[in-house]
Amino acid sequence: MGREERMKPLLKPAEAARMLGVSRSQIYHLAATGEIAHVRVGHSVRFRLEDLERYIERRRVAAAWEEEPPGSLRGGGGCEAG
């Protein structure tokens, strides 16, 4: 695989905001607080699509009908009073 195939275009804040359905100022806030990974190019901030997807997965809340992950404290898997 060549370098061109690995290098995907970086997204501008407005593009990243549009993809997440938030404002541009919210994207800047997420980057400044370390909530979302970003790339500094000079004075500009850019985002990788992979980092946006990773952010979405980290923030995803599972539906009640989905299988719970091992060790989950939800659904009675924790300590019982007794």
N, C-alpha and C positions, 0 to 999 in steps of 0.2 A: 504494500500500500504506500503510495507516494505522499509527500507532505501536503500537497494540495487536497488530497482526499481526506486527510485527517483534519485539516484546518477548516472549520466551518465559520461562516461569517458571524461576527459579534453583533449583538442587537443594541440599538440605541435605547436610552431610557423610555422614550415614548413608545417604542415597539414592545419593550418588555412590559410596560404598564398596560398596553392594549391586550397583550396575551393573557395577563393575569386579571384583567378587568378592574384595575385600580388606577389611581391618578399618578401622574409623573412624580409629584412630590412624595407620594407614598413609596414609590420605587426608590427614590433617593433616601428616604428614611430607612427603609429595609436594608439598603446597602450600608448606610452610615452606622447602623446598630449591629451589623454583622449577621442579620437574619438571613440575608441572601448573598451568595458569593458574587463577586463582580471583578472586573478587570479595569485597571486604571491605564489609560492611554494618554499620556501627557496630563492635561487637566480634565479630560473627558472620562466618563464612566461608561463602561460597556458590559454587556451580559452575555453569557453563553447559554444557548438553549438548554443544554444539559443541566446547568445550574438552576434554571427556572423549573425544569421538570423535577429535580431533586427537592427543591423548596416545596413544590406542590405535594409531593409524596410525604415529606416530613410533616406537613400541616394537615394532611388528610385525616378526617375523623371517620372511622369505620361505622357502617350501618349496624344496627342491632342484630340483624339476621346473618351477618358475616361471621365466619369462624374466628374465634378469639385466638390471639397468639399465645404460645406456651408461656406460662408464668404470669399471665394477665391477672390483675387483681379484680377485674370485673367478673360478674357472673358467679360469685360464690367460690372462687378459687382461692380466696384469702383465708385469713384466720377466722375461726368461729368462736363466738362467745360461749362460755360454757359451763 
